């Protein structure tokens, strides 16, 4: 093996292959860079550009990028970006809770040790206490307890916590800043636990850093981020991908020995990434391993049997979508197989004739579900409330007690009656959604749980019917099933609209 481009004096690329971000009024990047330099951390030019985007602000002082992703090959120094962002957030910006998560405990502990080193360089030890430092009059307590590693400001009680991700990690925290390191291993169910931690914060931010997904079956969150970046129009997403074009299934179209590609995909080329090390990696790694880990080339996403095209789905998002009150509404309900989550979705029509989808609720457990359905029934007077047979059997007693009923004559249901679906009905519901996406026939109000369910779903076929099924065990598709049921019920029972007198009511959605 020998390089197919001359050794020469190649330099790292100044910009990634893909970079999208919203407009901004100003950035706090210089202040962050100055603070990091005091701690002995000098950012490379590409790291400094990332910091400028991370700390970019709108005119109202809010972060321009609520979400920010930096996709870059290993050992380029993406951790320094996070360290600089954490330092200014903790010491200058007054962020109360910073949650740094990684796929593995050892990775989060490496991050903890790096930040600890920087804090010690910035401050002075207080007396003989090795875990108490003072920085510009502010005392910082260092916690080294296993599983509780982190830092606390004794003046404001602001904290930095380091955790290894799990299904429930992040619950109970209200994070101003949430870091998703090793995002290739970040699952949708983990996102469900972590994203709501920022809901009540005045100016939150979530950061993803990673190399590409391991394969086409995993990395759903990263695939979703890439789809949103490619679709464009997201006014709160910053996204940079340094990887080479192409995919791991078509490496015959990529010259893995081209040093120009090596330099372009590794922004720290010539600094901490040397040509000699790259040659060793090329010799010692498999072609796919080298392409993914070193050149940042993505796998081709598995399409399963049939899935919703992520770009078409993203194009249907409409924050301002509203249904017409006179058009009525149907409600869809689904409970996850383990009964640990439940989802409620509504479907109606808009003034322009397109369908309107909105997630009404999604929570853990099921005790809340029937009381919530009572609230929605009273507020919306739905033409139908749809659910699958399994969900109905599970909730049947509570539904009867709350006054929900299956129509005595299934061919002549009353408005508000339950619509309990058969396998054929469920297949029709899934098919209607697939067709609706292809035809761009409806719009939906963006919702992270619905997006996650759509990204994590595929279909399975049994005879002449299809049904939604998750890509993997960590995926909950109940929001998608609830949406499908709501759309199906609206179509199946829309004839009831002509038979009812509807007093227009301002939508609560």
NORMO-V442046 format. One record per backbone hydrogen bond with DSSP energy under -1.0 kcal/mol. NH is the residue of the N-H (numbers start at 1). CO is the residue of the C=O. Records with the same first field share a line. If there is no record, write none. Layout:
# NORMO-V442046
NH: CO ; CO
This chain:
# NORMO-V442046
4: 257
13: 263
18: 241
20: 239
25: 57
26: 57
28: 55
32: 28
33: 29
34: 30
35: 31
36: 32
37: 33
38: 34
40: 37
41: 36
48: 44
49: 45
50: 46
51: 47
52: 48
53: 49
54: 50
55: 51
56: 53
57: 26
58: 62
61: 58
64: 56
67: 236
68: 206
69: 238
70: 208
71: 240
72: 210
74: 293
80: 77
82: 78
83: 79
84: 80
85: 81
86: 82
87: 83
88: 84
89: 85
90: 86
91: 87
92: 88
93: 88
95: 89
98: 159
99: 177
100: 161
101: 179
102: 163
108: 104
109: 105
110: 106
111: 107
112: 108
113: 109
114: 110
115: 111
116: 112
117: 113
118: 114
119: 115
120: 116
121: 117
122: 118
123: 119
124: 134
126: 132
129: 126
132: 129
133: 140
134: 124
135: 138
138: 135
140: 133
141: 152
142: 131
143: 150
148: 145
150: 143
151: 160
152: 141
153: 158
154: 139
157: 153
159: 96
160: 151
161: 98
162: 149
163: 100
165: 102
171: 168
173: 170
176: 97
177: 97
178: 205
179: 99
180: 207
181: 101
183: 209
185: 182
186: 183
191: 187
192: 188
193: 189
194: 190
195: 191
197: 194
198: 195
199: 196
201: 198
205: 176
206: 66
207: 178
208: 68
209: 180
210: 70
223: 219
224: 220
225: 221
226: 222
227: 223
228: 224
229: 225
230: 226
231: 227
232: 228
238: 67
239: 20
240: 69
241: 18
242: 71
244: 295
248: 298
250: 247
253: 250
254: 251
256: 254
258: 255
262: 258
263: 259
264: 260
265: 261
269: 266
270: 273
271: 268
272: 268
273: 268
278: 274
279: 275
280: 276
281: 277
282: 278
283: 279
284: 280
285: 281
290: 286
291: 287
292: 288
293: 289
294: 290
295: 290
297: 291
302: 216
313: 309
314: 310
315: 311
316: 313
317: 314
318: 444
321: 318
324: 349
328: 325
330: 347
331: 384
332: 345
333: 386
334: 343
336: 341
339: 336
342: 363
343: 334
344: 361
345: 332
346: 358
347: 330
348: 356
350: 354
353: 350
355: 441
356: 348
357: 443
358: 346
360: 344
361: 344
363: 342
365: 340
369: 366
372: 368
373: 369
374: 370
375: 371
376: 372
377: 373
378: 374
379: 375
380: 376
381: 377
383: 329
385: 417
386: 331
387: 419
392: 388
393: 389
394: 390
395: 391
396: 392
399: 395
400: 396
401: 397
402: 398
403: 400
404: 399
412: 409
416: 383
417: 414
418: 405
419: 385
421: 387
426: 422
427: 423
428: 424
429: 425
430: 426
431: 427
432: 428
433: 429
434: 430
435: 431
436: 432
437: 433
438: 434
439: 435
441: 436
443: 355
444: 316
445: 357
451: 447
452: 448
453: 449
454: 450
455: 451
456: 452
457: 454
458: 469
460: 467
462: 465
465: 462
467: 460
469: 458
471: 456
475: 472
481: 477
482: 478
483: 479
484: 480
485: 481
486: 482
487: 483
488: 484
489: 485
490: 486
491: 487
492: 488
493: 489
496: 493
497: 494
499: 496
